[in-house]
Amino acid sequence: MNQPIDYRLIRPPGVGTVTGIGTPQPQQGGPKPTGAGGFADALAQAQQKREVTFSAHAAERLAKRGIQLSESERQRLSEAVTAVEGKGGRNSLVMLGSTALIVNVPSRTVVTAMGAGMGNERVITNIDSAVIA
């Protein structure tokens, strides 16, 4: 029962067993390599998830009100949503200059947009956070 431990046989999961000193043999049924594009694909998916999307309603509001967001404004919006996400926000008002955007944080989706001079839309409800970006 008391046998010495042969440390040459201890391997991390998925590395395999040792058939000779320093010669690992792959295990059957273990993780399979995903190829060269595996990491690149995963990175692209992670970056795509980080982008903020616009609902059909928000896109319609932006077009109707003549609001266009530059690439730098979109980047600031994405950073603002990431910051709110880190604080646990769920529905946030994001101010980009004179443009107000209501964002559903978990889905990273802008649900509506308002520009300056929207006189009858001074009250905003159902938000739990606000960011001035």
N, CA, C and O atoms as a GROMACS GRO file, in nm:
protein
  532
    1MET      N    1   0.081  -0.118   0.000
    1MET     CA    2   0.000   0.000   0.000
    1MET      C    3   0.086   0.126   0.000
    1MET      O    4   0.047   0.226  -0.059
    2ASN      N    5   0.200   0.121   0.064
    2ASN     CA    6   0.288   0.238   0.068
    2ASN      C    7   0.394   0.227  -0.040
    2ASN      O    8   0.505   0.180  -0.015
    3GLN      N    9   0.358   0.272  -0.159
    3GLN     CA   10   0.454   0.269  -0.269
    3GLN      C   11   0.497   0.413  -0.297
    3GLN      O   12   0.417   0.505  -0.282
    4PRO      N   13   0.620   0.433  -0.338
    4PRO     CA   14   0.663   0.569  -0.371
    4PRO      C   15   0.591   0.618  -0.497
    4PRO      O   16   0.557   0.540  -0.586
    5ILE      N   17   0.569   0.748  -0.501
    5ILE     CA   18   0.502   0.810  -0.616
    5ILE      C   19   0.605   0.836  -0.725
    5ILE      O   20   0.709   0.896  -0.701
    6ASP      N   21   0.574   0.789  -0.845
    6ASP     CA   22   0.661   0.815  -0.959
    6ASP      C   23   0.610   0.942  -1.028
    6ASP      O   24   0.513   0.937  -1.104
    7TYR      N   25   0.674   1.055  -1.001
    7TYR     CA   26   0.628   1.183  -1.052
    7TYR      C   27   0.636   1.194  -1.204
    7TYR      O   28   0.575   1.284  -1.262
    8ARG      N   29   0.709   1.105  -1.268
    8ARG     CA   30   0.714   1.107  -1.414
    8ARG      C   31   0.583   1.062  -1.475
    8ARG      O   32   0.559   1.087  -1.594
    9LEU      N   33   0.495   0.997  -1.397
    9LEU     CA   34   0.368   0.948  -1.448
    9LEU      C   35   0.254   1.046  -1.427
    9LEU      O   36   0.145   1.025  -1.481
   10ILE      N   37   0.276   1.152  -1.350
   10ILE     CA   38   0.171   1.249  -1.323
   10ILE      C   39   0.168   1.350  -1.436
   10ILE      O   40   0.269   1.415  -1.467
   11ARG      N   41   0.053   1.363  -1.498
   11ARG     CA   42   0.037   1.454  -1.612
   11ARG      C   43  -0.093   1.532  -1.595
   11ARG      O   44  -0.188   1.481  -1.535
   12PRO      N   45  -0.100   1.654  -1.648
   12PRO     CA   46  -0.226   1.728  -1.649
   12PRO      C   47  -0.329   1.655  -1.734
   12PRO      O   48  -0.292   1.578  -1.823
   13PRO      N   49  -0.457   1.678  -1.709
   13PRO     CA   50  -0.561   1.612  -1.790
   13PRO      C   51  -0.543   1.642  -1.938
   13PRO      O   52  -0.514   1.756  -1.976
   14GLY      N   53  -0.560   1.540  -2.021
   14GLY     CA   54  -0.553   1.556  -2.166
   14GLY      C   55  -0.414   1.539  -2.224
   14GLY      O   56  -0.400   1.535  -2.347
   15VAL      N   57  -0.309   1.529  -2.140
   15VAL     CA   58  -0.174   1.516  -2.192
   15VAL      C   59  -0.145   1.372  -2.228
   15VAL      O   60  -0.076   1.347  -2.327
   16GLY      N   61  -0.194   1.276  -2.152
   16GLY     CA   62  -0.174   1.135  -2.184
   16GLY      C   63  -0.090   1.066  -2.080
   16GLY      O   64  -0.047   1.126  -1.982
   17THR      N   65  -0.067   0.940  -2.103
   17THR     CA   66   0.013   0.861  -2.011
   17THR      C   67   0.153   0.847  -2.067
   17THR      O   68   0.175   0.866  -2.187
   18VAL      N   69   0.246   0.814  -1.981
   18VAL     CA   70   0.385   0.801  -2.022
   18VAL      C   71   0.413   0.656  -2.057
   18VAL      O   72   0.391   0.566  -1.976
   19THR      N   73   0.463   0.633  -2.178
   19THR     CA   74   0.499   0.498  -2.219
   19THR      C   75   0.648   0.475  -2.198
   19THR      O   76   0.690   0.361  -2.179
   20GLY      N   77   0.723   0.577  -2.200
   20GLY     CA   78   0.865   0.571  -2.173
   20GLY      C   79   0.902   0.702  -2.107
   20GLY      O   80   0.818   0.792  -2.099
   21ILE      N   81   1.020   0.716  -2.060
   21ILE     CA   82   1.058   0.838  -1.991
   21ILE      C   83   1.052   0.954  -2.088
   21ILE      O   84   1.124   0.960  -2.187
   22GLY      N   85   0.962   1.049  -2.056
   22GLY     CA   86   0.949   1.171  -2.136
   22GLY      C   87   0.878   1.154  -2.269
   22GLY      O   88   0.884   1.245  -2.352
   23THR      N   89   0.811   1.039  -2.294
   23THR     CA   90   0.741   1.019  -2.420
   23THR      C   91   0.591   1.006  -2.394
   23THR      O   92   0.543   0.895  -2.370
   24PRO      N   93   0.516   1.117  -2.397
   24PRO     CA   94   0.373   1.108  -2.371
   24PRO      C   95   0.298   1.047  -2.490
   24PRO      O   96   0.335   1.067  -2.605
   25GLN      N   97   0.193   0.972  -2.458
   25GLN     CA   98   0.108   0.914  -2.561
   25GLN      C   99  -0.030   0.974  -2.545
   25GLN      O  100  -0.083   0.974  -2.434
   26PRO      N  101  -0.092   1.026  -2.653
   26PRO     CA  102  -0.223   1.089  -2.641
   26PRO      C  103  -0.328   0.991  -2.591
   26PRO      O  104  -0.324   0.872  -2.622
   27GLN      N  105  -0.422   1.044  -2.512
   27GLN     CA  106  -0.532   0.963  -2.462
   27GLN      C  107  -0.639   0.954  -2.570
   27GLN      O  108  -0.654   1.044  -2.652
   28GLN      N  109  -0.714   0.844  -2.567
   28GLN     CA  110  -0.826   0.827  -2.660
   28GLN      C  111  -0.946   0.904  -2.607
   28GLN      O  112  -0.972   0.903  -2.487
   29GLY      N  113  -1.020   0.972  -2.695
   29GLY     CA  114  -1.141   1.041  -2.657
   29GLY      C  115  -1.118   1.173  -2.585
   29GLY      O  116  -1.213   1.231  -2.533
   30GLY      N  117  -0.998   1.221  -2.581
   30GLY     CA  118  -0.967   1.348  -2.516
   30GLY      C  119  -1.001   1.465  -2.606
   30GLY      O  120  -1.060   1.446  -2.712
   31PRO      N  121  -0.965   1.585  -2.565
   31PRO     CA  122  -0.993   1.702  -2.648
   31PRO      C  123  -0.920   1.695  -2.780
   31PRO      O  124  -0.803   1.655  -2.786
   32LYS      N  125  -0.989   1.733  -2.883
   32LYS     CA  126  -0.930   1.730  -3.016
   32LYS      C  127  -0.888   1.871  -3.057
   32LYS      O  128  -0.957   1.968  -3.026
   33PRO      N  129  -0.774   1.882  -3.124
   33PRO     CA  130  -0.731   2.015  -3.169
   33PRO      C  131  -0.833   2.074  -3.265
   33PRO      O  132  -0.892   2.004  -3.347
   34THR      N  133  -0.853   2.204  -3.253
   34THR     CA  134  -0.953   2.271  -3.336
   34THR      C  135  -0.892   2.330  -3.462
   34THR      O  136  -0.964   2.389  -3.543
   35GLY      N  137  -0.766   2.317  -3.481
   35GLY     CA  138  -0.704   2.372  -3.600
   35GLY      C  139  -0.654   2.514  -3.575
   35GLY      O  140  -0.669   2.568  -3.466
   36ALA      N  141  -0.596   2.574  -3.677
   36ALA     CA  142  -0.537   2.706  -3.664
   36ALA      C  143  -0.641   2.814  -3.639
   36ALA      O  144  -0.611   2.914  -3.573
   37GLY      N  145  -0.764   2.796  -3.690
   37GLY     CA  146  -0.866   2.898  -3.678
   37GLY      C  147  -0.943   2.893  -3.547
   37GLY      O  148  -1.028   2.979  -3.523
   38GLY      N  149  -0.918   2.796  -3.461
   38GLY     CA  150  -0.993   2.780  -3.338
   38GLY      C  151  -0.987   2.902  -3.249
   38GLY      O  152  -1.090   2.956  -3.210
   39PHE      N  153  -0.868   2.947  -3.218
   39PHE     CA  154  -0.853   3.064  -3.132
   39PHE      C  155  -0.902   3.190  -3.202
   39PHE      O  156  -0.969   3.273  -3.142
   40ALA      N  157  -0.869   3.203  -3.329
   40ALA     CA  158  -0.911   3.321  -3.405
   40ALA      C  159  -1.063   3.329  -3.412
   40ALA      O  160  -1.121   3.437  -3.401
   41ASP      N  161  -1.129   3.214  -3.431
   41ASP     CA  162  -1.275   3.212  -3.435
   41ASP      C  163  -1.334   3.251  -3.300
   41ASP      O  164  -1.428   3.329  -3.293
   42ALA      N  165  -1.277   3.196  -3.194
   42ALA     CA  166  -1.326   3.228  -3.059
   42ALA      C  167  -1.307   3.376  -3.028
   42ALA      O  168  -1.395   3.438  -2.969
   43LEU      N  169  -1.194   3.431  -3.068
   43LEU     CA  170  -1.167   3.573  -3.046
   43LEU      C  171  -1.265   3.660  -3.124
   43LEU      O  172  -1.315   3.759  -3.073
   44ALA      N  173  -1.291   3.622  -3.248
   44ALA     CA  174  -1.385   3.700  -3.331
   44ALA      C  175  -1.525   3.696  -3.271
   44ALA      O  176  -1.595   3.797  -3.270
   45GLN      N  177  -1.567   3.580  -3.219
   45GLN     CA  178  -1.699   3.570  -3.156
   45GLN      C  179  -1.704   3.655  -3.030
   45GLN      O  180  -1.805   3.721  -3.004
   46ALA      N  181  -1.598   3.654  -2.951
   46ALA     CA  182  -1.595   3.734  -2.828
   46ALA      C  183  -1.601   3.883  -2.861
   46ALA      O  184  -1.670   3.958  -2.793
   47GLN      N  185  -1.529   3.926  -2.964
   47GLN     CA  186  -1.531   4.066  -3.003
   47GLN      C  187  -1.667   4.105  -3.061
   47GLN      O  188  -1.714   4.216  -3.038
   48GLN      N  189  -1.730   4.015  -3.135
   48GLN     CA  190  -1.861   4.045  -3.191
   48GLN      C  191  -1.963   4.061  -3.079
   48GLN      O  192  -2.051   4.147  -3.088
   49LYS      N  193  -1.952   3.981  -2.976
   49LYS     CA  194  -2.043   3.991  -2.863
   49LYS      C  195  -2.027   4.125  -2.793
   49LYS      O  196  -2.123   4.175  -2.734
   50ARG      N  197  -1.911   4.183  -2.798
   50ARG     CA  198  -1.884   4.309  -2.730
   50ARG      C  199  -1.943   4.428  -2.805
   50ARG      O  200  -1.956   4.536  -2.747
   51GLU      N  201  -1.978   4.411  -2.930
   51GLU     CA  202  -2.034   4.521  -3.006
   51GLU      C  203  -2.177   4.549  -2.960
   51GLU      O  204  -2.249   4.458  -2.919
   52VAL      N  205  -2.216   4.674  -2.966
   52VAL     CA  206  -2.352   4.713  -2.931
   52VAL      C  207  -2.436   4.710  -3.058
   52VAL      O  208  -2.395   4.763  -3.161
   53THR      N  209  -2.553   4.648  -3.050
   53THR     CA  210  -2.644   4.641  -3.164
   53THR      C  211  -2.761   4.735  -3.141
   53THR      O  212  -2.782   4.785  -3.030
   54PHE      N  213  -2.837   4.760  -3.246
   54PHE     CA  214  -2.952   4.849  -3.239
   54PHE      C  215  -3.077   4.772  -3.274
   54PHE      O  216  -3.081   4.702  -3.376
   55SER      N  217  -3.179   4.783  -3.191
   55SER     CA  218  -3.307   4.719  -3.221
   55SER      C  219  -3.369   4.789  -3.342
   55SER      O  220  -3.326   4.898  -3.381
   56ALA      N  221  -3.469   4.725  -3.401
   56ALA     CA  222  -3.538   4.786  -3.515
   56ALA      C  223  -3.601   4.919  -3.475
   56ALA      O  224  -3.597   5.015  -3.551
   57HIS      N  225  -3.658   4.923  -3.355
   57HIS     CA  226  -3.719   5.047  -3.306
   57HIS      C  227  -3.615   5.158  -3.292
   57HIS      O  228  -3.638   5.271  -3.334
   58ALA      N  229  -3.499   5.124  -3.234
   58ALA     CA  230  -3.393   5.224  -3.216
   58ALA      C  231  -3.341   5.272  -3.351
   58ALA      O  232  -3.318   5.392  -3.370
   59ALA      N  233  -3.321   5.180  -3.445
   59ALA     CA  234  -3.273   5.219  -3.578
   59ALA      C  235  -3.374   5.312  -3.646
   59ALA      O  236  -3.335   5.408  -3.712
   60GLU      N  237  -3.502   5.282  -3.629
   60GLU     CA  238  -3.606   5.367  -3.686
   60GLU      C  239  -3.604   5.506  -3.622
   60GLU      O  240  -3.616   5.607  -3.692
   61ARG      N  241  -3.589   5.510  -3.490
   61ARG     CA  242  -3.584   5.639  -3.420
   61ARG      C  243  -3.463   5.721  -3.465
   61ARG      O  244  -3.475   5.841  -3.488
   62LEU      N  245  -3.347   5.657  -3.478
   62LEU     CA  246  -3.226   5.728  -3.522
   62LEU      C  247  -3.248   5.786  -3.661
   62LEU      O  248  -3.214   5.902  -3.686
   63ALA      N  249  -3.303   5.706  -3.752
   63ALA     CA  250  -3.325   5.753  -3.888
   63ALA      C  251  -3.428   5.866  -3.892
   63ALA      O  252  -3.407   5.967  -3.958
   64LYS      N  253  -3.539   5.848  -3.820
   64LYS     CA  254  -3.646   5.946  -3.819
   64LYS      C  255  -3.598   6.081  -3.763
   64LYS      O  256  -3.640   6.187  -3.810
   65ARG      N  257  -3.511   6.075  -3.665
   65ARG     CA  258  -3.464   6.197  -3.600
   65ARG      C  259  -3.332   6.248  -3.657
   65ARG      O  260  -3.276   6.346  -3.607
   66GLY      N  261  -3.283   6.184  -3.761
   66GLY     CA  262  -3.162   6.231  -3.828
   66GLY      C  263  -3.037   6.220  -3.742
   66GLY      O  264  -2.945   6.300  -3.755
   67ILE      N  265  -3.033   6.120  -3.654
   67ILE     CA  266  -2.918   6.102  -3.566
   67ILE      C  267  -2.825   5.998  -3.629
   67ILE      O  268  -2.865   5.886  -3.660
   68GLN      N  269  -2.700   6.038  -3.647
   68GLN     CA  270  -2.599   5.947  -3.699
   68GLN      C  271  -2.485   5.940  -3.598
   68GLN      O  272  -2.438   6.042  -3.548
   69LEU      N  273  -2.441   5.818  -3.569
   69LEU     CA  274  -2.331   5.798  -3.474
   69LEU      C  275  -2.202   5.770  -3.551
   69LEU      O  276  -2.198   5.682  -3.637
   70SER      N  277  -2.100   5.845  -3.519
   70SER     CA  278  -1.970   5.823  -3.582
   70SER      C  279  -1.906   5.697  -3.523
   70SER      O  280  -1.956   5.643  -3.424
   71GLU      N  281  -1.800   5.653  -3.583
   71GLU     CA  282  -1.728   5.534  -3.533
   71GLU      C  283  -1.676   5.559  -3.392
   71GLU      O  284  -1.679   5.469  -3.308
   72SER      N  285  -1.627   5.680  -3.364
   72SER     CA  286  -1.576   5.710  -3.230
   72SER      C  287  -1.690   5.712  -3.128
   72SER      O  288  -1.672   5.671  -3.013
   73GLU      N  289  -1.809   5.759  -3.170
   73GLU     CA  290  -1.924   5.758  -3.079
   73GLU      C  291  -1.969   5.615  -3.051
   73GLU      O  292  -2.008   5.582  -2.939
   74ARG      N  293  -1.964   5.530  -3.152
   74ARG     CA  294  -1.999   5.388  -3.133
   74ARG      C  295  -1.900   5.322  -3.038
   74ARG      O  296  -1.938   5.240  -2.954
   75GLN      N  297  -1.775   5.358  -3.050
   75GLN     CA  298  -1.673   5.304  -2.960
   75GLN      C  299  -1.698   5.351  -2.816
   75GLN      O  300  -1.689   5.272  -2.723
   76ARG      N  301  -1.729   5.479  -2.799
   76ARG     CA  302  -1.761   5.533  -2.665
   76ARG      C  303  -1.884   5.466  -2.608
   76ARG      O  304  -1.890   5.437  -2.488
   77LEU      N  305  -1.983   5.441  -2.693
   77LEU     CA  306  -2.105   5.372  -2.650
   77LEU      C  307  -2.071   5.231  -2.601
   77LEU      O  308  -2.118   5.189  -2.495
   78SER      N  309  -1.991   5.158  -2.676
   78SER     CA  310  -1.951   5.023  -2.638
   78SER      C  311  -1.876   5.023  -2.505
   78SER      O  312  -1.900   4.938  -2.420
   79GLU      N  313  -1.786   5.119  -2.488
   79GLU     CA  314  -1.710   5.129  -2.363
   79GLU      C  315  -1.802   5.163  -2.246
   79GLU      O  316  -1.784   5.111  -2.136
   80ALA      N  317  -1.900   5.250  -2.270
   80ALA     CA  318  -1.995   5.286  -2.165
   80ALA      C  319  -2.078   5.166  -2.123
   80ALA      O  320  -2.101   5.144  -2.004
   81VAL      N  321  -2.123   5.087  -2.220
   81VAL     CA  322  -2.202   4.968  -2.190
   81VAL      C  323  -2.118   4.866  -2.114
   81VAL      O  324  -2.168   4.801  -2.022
   82THR      N  325  -1.993   4.852  -2.151
   82THR     CA  326  -1.903   4.761  -2.079
   82THR      C  327  -1.886   4.806  -1.934
   82THR      O  328  -1.885   4.723  -1.843
   83ALA      N  329  -1.874   4.937  -1.913
   83ALA     CA  330  -1.858   4.990  -1.777
   83ALA      C  331  -1.984   4.964  -1.694
   83ALA      O  332  -1.974   4.923  -1.578
   84VAL      N  333  -2.101   4.987  -1.752
   84VAL     CA  334  -2.227   4.964  -1.681
   84VAL      C  335  -2.243   4.815  -1.653
   84VAL      O  336  -2.290   4.776  -1.546
   85GLU      N  337  -2.204   4.732  -1.748
   85GLU     CA  338  -2.212   4.587  -1.732
   85GLU      C  339  -2.128   4.543  -1.612
   85GLU      O  340  -2.169   4.456  -1.535
   86GLY      N  341  -2.011   4.603  -1.598
   86GLY     CA  342  -1.923   4.571  -1.485
   86GLY      C  343  -1.982   4.611  -1.351
   86GLY      O  344  -1.948   4.552  -1.249
   87LYS      N  345  -2.069   4.709  -1.350
   87LYS     CA  346  -2.134   4.756  -1.227
   87LYS      C  347  -2.267   4.686  -1.201
   87LYS      O  348  -2.332   4.711  -1.098
   88GLY      N  349  -2.309   4.599  -1.293
   88GLY     CA  350  -2.433   4.525  -1.273
   88GLY      C  351  -2.558   4.591  -1.327
   88GLY      O  352  -2.669   4.549  -1.294
   89GLY      N  353  -2.543   4.694  -1.409
   89GLY     CA  354  -2.659   4.761  -1.466
   89GLY      C  355  -2.732   4.673  -1.566
   89GLY      O  356  -2.672   4.587  -1.630
   90ARG      N  357  -2.862   4.696  -1.578
   90ARG     CA  358  -2.942   4.616  -1.672
   90ARG      C  359  -3.003   4.701  -1.783
   90ARG      O  360  -3.001   4.661  -1.900
   91ASN      N  361  -3.057   4.816  -1.749
   91ASN     CA  362  -3.114   4.909  -1.847
   91ASN      C  363  -3.056   5.046  -1.817
   91ASN      O  364  -3.080   5.101  -1.709
   92SER      N  365  -2.982   5.100  -1.910
   92SER     CA  366  -2.906   5.221  -1.882
   92SER      C  367  -2.934   5.331  -1.984
   92SER      O  368  -2.958   5.306  -2.102
   93LEU      N  369  -2.931   5.454  -1.933
   93LEU     CA  370  -2.935   5.571  -2.018
   93LEU      C  371  -2.791   5.609  -2.047
   93LEU      O  372  -2.713   5.634  -1.955
   94VAL      N  373  -2.755   5.614  -2.174
   94VAL     CA  374  -2.619   5.653  -2.213
   94VAL      C  375  -2.630   5.785  -2.289
   94VAL      O  376  -2.698   5.793  -2.391
   95MET      N  377  -2.563   5.887  -2.238
   95MET     CA  378  -2.563   6.018  -2.302
   95MET      C  379  -2.436   6.031  -2.387
   95MET      O  380  -2.325   6.025  -2.335
   96LEU      N  381  -2.454   6.050  -2.515
   96LEU     CA  382  -2.345   6.077  -2.608
   96LEU      C  383  -2.367   6.217  -2.662
   96LEU      O  384  -2.437   6.235  -2.762
   97GLY      N  385  -2.307   6.315  -2.597
   97GLY     CA  386  -2.331   6.454  -2.637
   97GLY      C  387  -2.476   6.488  -2.613
   97GLY      O  388  -2.524   6.481  -2.500
   98SER      N  389  -2.548   6.527  -2.719
   98SER     CA  390  -2.689   6.562  -2.705
   98SER      C  391  -2.781   6.446  -2.741
   98SER      O  392  -2.902   6.463  -2.750
   99THR      N  393  -2.725   6.328  -2.761
   99THR     CA  394  -2.804   6.210  -2.794
   99THR      C  395  -2.817   6.121  -2.672
   99THR      O  396  -2.718   6.089  -2.606
  100ALA      N  397  -2.940   6.082  -2.642
  100ALA     CA  398  -2.967   5.991  -2.530
  100ALA      C  399  -3.007   5.856  -2.587
  100ALA      O  400  -3.096   5.846  -2.670
  101LEU      N  401  -2.940   5.752  -2.541
  101LEU     CA  402  -2.968   5.616  -2.586
  101LEU      C  403  -3.005   5.531  -2.466
  101LEU      O  404  -2.937   5.534  -2.364
  102ILE      N  405  -3.113   5.455  -2.477
  102ILE     CA  406  -3.150   5.360  -2.374
  102ILE      C  407  -3.099   5.224  -2.420
  102ILE      O  408  -3.132   5.178  -2.529
  103VAL      N  409  -3.017   5.160  -2.335
  103VAL     CA  410  -2.950   5.036  -2.373
  103VAL      C  411  -2.988   4.924  -2.276
  103VAL      O  412  -2.983   4.942  -2.155
  104ASN      N  413  -3.028   4.810  -2.331
  104ASN     CA  414  -3.043   4.689  -2.252
  104ASN      C  415  -2.903   4.630  -2.241
  104ASN      O  416  -2.848   4.580  -2.339
  105VAL      N  417  -2.847   4.635  -2.121
  105VAL     CA  418  -2.706   4.602  -2.102
  105VAL      C  419  -2.676   4.454  -2.123
  105VAL      O  420  -2.580   4.423  -2.194
  106PRO      N  421  -2.754   4.359  -2.067
  106PRO     CA  422  -2.718   4.218  -2.088
  106PRO      C  423  -2.711   4.177  -2.234
  106PRO      O  424  -2.625   4.098  -2.273
  107SER      N  425  -2.801   4.230  -2.316
  107SER     CA  426  -2.799   4.196  -2.459
  107SER      C  427  -2.717   4.293  -2.542
  107SER      O  428  -2.697   4.273  -2.661
  108ARG      N  429  -2.668   4.401  -2.477
  108ARG     CA  430  -2.589   4.505  -2.544
  108ARG      C  431  -2.664   4.561  -2.665
  108ARG      O  432  -2.608   4.576  -2.773
  109THR      N  433  -2.794   4.590  -2.644
  109THR     CA  434  -2.881   4.638  -2.751
  109THR      C  435  -2.940   4.773  -2.716
  109THR      O  436  -2.999   4.791  -2.609
  110VAL      N  437  -2.924   4.870  -2.808
  110VAL     CA  438  -2.989   4.999  -2.792
  110VAL      C  439  -3.136   4.978  -2.825
  110VAL      O  440  -3.169   4.928  -2.933
  111VAL      N  441  -3.225   5.015  -2.732
  111VAL     CA  442  -3.368   4.992  -2.754
  111VAL      C  443  -3.442   5.116  -2.802
  111VAL      O  444  -3.545   5.105  -2.866
  112THR      N  445  -3.390   5.235  -2.771
  112THR     CA  446  -3.448   5.357  -2.825
  112THR      C  447  -3.345   5.470  -2.818
  112THR      O  448  -3.244   5.459  -2.749
  113ALA      N  449  -3.373   5.576  -2.892
  113ALA     CA  450  -3.280   5.688  -2.899
  113ALA      C  451  -3.357   5.819  -2.905
  113ALA      O  452  -3.465   5.827  -2.964
  114MET      N  453  -3.299   5.922  -2.843
  114MET     CA  454  -3.359   6.055  -2.845
  114MET      C  455  -3.248   6.157  -2.870
  114MET      O  456  -3.136   6.142  -2.822
  115GLY      N  457  -3.281   6.258  -2.946
  115GLY     CA  458  -3.187   6.366  -2.972
  115GLY      C  459  -3.224   6.489  -2.891
  115GLY      O  460  -3.324   6.490  -2.820
  116ALA      N  461  -3.144   6.592  -2.904
  116ALA     CA  462  -3.172   6.719  -2.836
  116ALA      C  463  -3.301   6.779  -2.892
  116ALA      O  464  -3.331   6.764  -3.010
  117GLY      N  465  -3.374   6.846  -2.806
  117GLY     CA  466  -3.495   6.913  -2.852
  117GLY      C  467  -3.617   6.824  -2.859
  117GLY      O  468  -3.718   6.862  -2.918
  118MET      N  469  -3.611   6.706  -2.800
  118MET     CA  470  -3.728   6.619  -2.796
  118MET      C  471  -3.814   6.663  -2.679
  118MET      O  472  -3.813   6.600  -2.573
  119GLY      N  473  -3.888   6.771  -2.698
  119GLY     CA  474  -3.962   6.840  -2.592
  119GLY      C  475  -4.053   6.755  -2.508
  119GLY      O  476  -4.053   6.770  -2.386
  120ASN      N  477  -4.131   6.665  -2.568
  120ASN     CA  478  -4.227   6.589  -2.490
  120ASN      C  479  -4.168   6.462  -2.429
  120ASN      O  480  -4.241   6.388  -2.364
  121GLU      N  481  -4.040   6.436  -2.448
  121GLU     CA  482  -3.978   6.315  -2.397
  121GLU      C  483  -3.874   6.348  -2.291
  121GLU      O  484  -3.757   6.310  -2.303
  122ARG      N  485  -3.915   6.418  -2.189
  122ARG     CA  486  -3.822   6.459  -2.083
  122ARG      C  487  -3.816   6.358  -1.969
  122ARG      O  488  -3.724   6.363  -1.887
  123VAL      N  489  -3.912   6.267  -1.963
  123VAL     CA  490  -3.915   6.169  -1.856
  123VAL      C  491  -3.870   6.034  -1.912
  123VAL      O  492  -3.923   5.986  -2.012
  124ILE      N  493  -3.772   5.974  -1.845
  124ILE     CA  494  -3.722   5.844  -1.886
  124ILE      C  495  -3.743   5.749  -1.769
  124ILE      O  496  -3.698   5.775  -1.657
  125THR      N  497  -3.812   5.639  -1.795
  125THR     CA  498  -3.842   5.543  -1.689
  125THR      C  499  -3.775   5.408  -1.719
  125THR      O  500  -3.721   5.385  -1.828
  126ASN      N  501  -3.780   5.322  -1.620
  126ASN     CA  502  -3.731   5.184  -1.631
  126ASN      C  503  -3.582   5.174  -1.664
  126ASN      O  504  -3.540   5.088  -1.741
  127ILE      N  505  -3.503   5.262  -1.604
  127ILE     CA  506  -3.358   5.252  -1.614
  127ILE      C  507  -3.303   5.236  -1.474
  127ILE      O  508  -3.365   5.279  -1.376
  128ASP      N  509  -3.188   5.174  -1.463
  128ASP     CA  510  -3.125   5.160  -1.332
  128ASP      C  511  -2.988   5.226  -1.326
  128ASP      O  512  -2.920   5.221  -1.224
  129SER      N  513  -2.947   5.287  -1.436
  129SER     CA  514  -2.816   5.351  -1.438
  129SER      C  515  -2.811   5.453  -1.551
  129SER      O  516  -2.893   5.452  -1.643
  130ALA      N  517  -2.714   5.542  -1.540
  130ALA     CA  518  -2.694   5.643  -1.644
  130ALA      C  519  -2.543   5.665  -1.660
  130ALA      O  520  -2.468   5.663  -1.563
  131VAL      N  521  -2.502   5.685  -1.784
  131VAL     CA  522  -2.361   5.708  -1.816
  131VAL      C  523  -2.351   5.829  -1.908
  131VAL      O  524  -2.427   5.841  -2.004
  132ILE      N  525  -2.259   5.918  -1.879
  132ILE     CA  526  -2.229   6.028  -1.969
  132ILE      C  527  -2.098   5.992  -2.036
  132ILE      O  528  -1.992   5.995  -1.974
  133ALA      N  529  -2.108   5.956  -2.164
  133ALA     CA  530  -1.990   5.905  -2.236
  133ALA      C  531  -1.929   6.013  -2.324
  133ALA      O  532  -1.829   5.988  -2.391
   0.00000   0.00000   0.00000
